[in-house]
Amino acid sequence: MRSLHYFQTAIPSLTILFMILGCSSLNVGSYPLLPAVFLIPIYYWLVFRPNWLPLWSLFGIGLFYDGLIGNEYCFSCLLLMGSSYLGQHVRPLLNPNRFLLIWGGFSIYSLGYMIFIVH
């Protein structure tokens, strides 16, 4: 039973790593499509199951992403950990019955993330 609990807590990290590896070759022009795609599972897990996506997992995913893309190390880590902090304060406003508010929030979140990544 305990191994099932460990597998459940590993599911968010595995889905994010799967999205990163699966979409690492997608480009729009010379800009990688990866930042917008791998934010979808992060946003989902931070809104609906934030206790399954701990900060150390976001730190590791950020390091992996920085190494894959070639950004400065720990830049994505700080952005992802900051999004976790922001998600704690926004989460009470988002409930499953407000579909447009949830995806509007994701649009703003991904736009802000990509602005920070590009600069």
N, C-alpha and C positions, 0 to 999 in steps of 0.2 A: 504494500500500500504506500509505503514511503517513497519508493521509486517512481510511482505514478505522480506523486506530488512534485518531485524533482523534474520529471518530464513536462508537467504542466507549466512550471515556471520557466522552462527552457523554450517553450513554444514561441513566445514573442521574439526572443533573440534570434531564433532559427528562421522565423518568417522574414525578419528584417535582413538577415544575412542572405537569404535566398533571393530577396528582391534586389539587393546590391549586386550579387553575382549574376543574376539573370538579366539585369538591365545595364550592365557596365559597358556594353558595346553600342548602346543606342545613343545617337547624336541627332541634334537638330542644328544643322549647319556645322559650326565648329564648337558649339556648346553642348556638353553632355546632358542628356535627359535625366540622368541618374538622381540629382537632388530632388526633383519633384516626385519621382516614382517611389523612392525608398522612404519618403516622409509619410506616405499613406499608412503603412502598418504602424509606424511610430505614433502618429496622431491617434489612430484607432486604439492602440493599447494604452496610451496615456489618458484617453477619455473614458474608456469602458473598463479597463483592468489596470489601473496604475500600479497596484502592488505586485503585478507580475513582471513589470519592467523596471528593475532597480537601477540606481544611478551607476553602479559599477558596470552593468551591462551596456548602458548608453555610452559610457566612457570607452569600453572596448570596441563597440561598433564605430564610434567616432574615430578611434585610432586606425581601425581597419580601413575605413572610408578615406581618411587622409592619406594613408599609404597607397591606396589604390588609385586615387585621383591625382595625387602629387601636391596636395595643399600642405601648408605648414602643420606640423604635428600639434595636436591638442586644440586646434581651432574648431573643428567640428565637434570635438568632445565638449567644449565649453558651450557651443550653441545647442547641442542636444540636451545637455544637463540643464541649461537655462530654460529650454522648452519644457522640461519636466517640472521645474519650479513654477513656470507660468501655467502649466496645465493643472496644477493643484488649485490655483485660484480661479481658473476659468471653468473647471469641471462642474461645479454646482449649477452653473447657468445652462449647461448643455444636457438635455435629456433626450432620449430616443424619439420622443414625439415631435421634436423641433428639427426636422430634417434639414431645412434650408439654413437654419442657424448653425448647425453642425458643419455643413459643407462650406458655408460662408466663412466660418472660423478657420477651417482648413485652408481656404484660399488665402486668407490674410497671413496665416502661419507660414505657408509654403512660399508666398511672395517675400515675406520678411527674411526667411531663411536664405532664399536665393539671392536677395540683395546683399546680405552679409557675405555669402560665399563668393560672389562675383568680385566684390571689392576687397 
